[in-house]
């Protein structure tokens, strides 16, 4: 399972050094993409990879919940109002409406979840000085501790949202 870790770095030079060291750290793993960076105003940092909406918002989680809710709503509506055909045609109708409801729920859930920042990244908890930036790093269970130590050696600070889940620096 992959975990997103959030760190505050002091400047762009430190971010470039962290990016190089983390790429060396995960060179043997097949998922060696990232880390990603953003400034306080959620703007991309010069010549560094920017974040995606799923890494800093609840877009992916609410999209999944929306899909499940859409499927349940589609099946409930189809069963409540029924079809005037035989059992084979009714089951195809239920399946079709369930998939349509799931797709609509997925889109609506993603749009809604993309508006909410993750708890550790909200403005009241994210007090960045001018020049500081946030680094988002993806890791698995084996590489979390070495990744935290690399960032700590560079002067990085763990954000409160990740510290609550046990990622102390």
RANOR-V423917 format. One record per backbone hydrogen bond with DSSP energy under -1.0 kcal/mol. CO is the residue of the C=O (numbers start at 1). NH is the residue of the N-H. E is the energy in kcal/mol with one decimal. If there is no record, write none. Layout:
# RANOR-V423917
[[CO NH E] [CO NH E]]
This chain:
# RANOR-V423917
[[3 139 -2.5] [5 137 -2.8] [6 159 -2.3] [7 135 -3.0] [8 157 -2.0] [9 133 -2.1] [11 15 -1.6] [12 16 -2.4] [13 17 -2.1] [14 18 -2.7] [15 19 -2.5] [16 20 -2.2] [17 21 -2.5] [18 22 -2.6] [19 23 -1.9] [20 24 -1.9] [21 25 -2.0] [22 26 -2.0] [36 136 -3.1] [38 134 -3.1] [39 42 -1.8] [43 39 -2.2] [45 48 -2.1] [49 37 -2.6] [52 55 -1.4] [53 57 -1.7] [56 118 -2.3] [58 62 -2.3] [59 63 -1.8] [60 64 -1.7] [61 65 -2.0] [62 66 -2.4] [63 67 -2.1] [64 68 -2.2] [65 69 -2.6] [66 70 -2.5] [67 71 -2.3] [68 72 -2.4] [69 73 -2.6] [70 74 -2.6] [71 75 -2.5] [72 76 -2.5] [73 77 -2.5] [74 78 -2.2] [75 79 -2.6] [76 80 -2.2] [77 81 -2.4] [78 82 -2.1] [86 90 -2.4] [87 91 -2.2] [88 92 -1.8] [89 93 -2.2] [90 94 -2.6] [91 95 -2.3] [92 96 -2.6] [93 97 -2.7] [94 98 -2.4] [95 99 -2.2] [96 100 -2.3] [97 101 -2.8] [98 102 -2.3] [99 103 -2.4] [100 104 -2.4] [101 105 -2.6] [102 106 -2.3] [103 107 -2.2] [104 108 -2.5] [105 109 -2.7] [106 110 -2.3] [107 111 -2.2] [108 112 -2.3] [109 113 -2.8] [110 114 -1.7] [112 115 -1.3] [113 58 -1.3] [113 116 -1.2] [116 58 -1.5] [118 121 -1.8] [119 122 -1.1] [122 126 -1.8] [125 127 -1.2] [126 128 -1.0] [129 132 -2.0] [133 9 -3.0] [134 38 -1.9] [135 7 -2.6] [136 36 -2.8] [137 5 -3.3] [139 3 -3.0] [143 147 -1.8] [144 148 -2.5] [145 149 -2.2] [146 150 -2.1] [147 151 -2.2] [148 152 -2.4] [149 153 -2.2] [150 154 -1.1] [151 156 -2.9] [152 155 -1.4] [157 8 -2.9] [159 163 -1.6] [160 164 -1.7] [162 167 -1.8] [163 166 -1.6] [166 168 -1.2]]
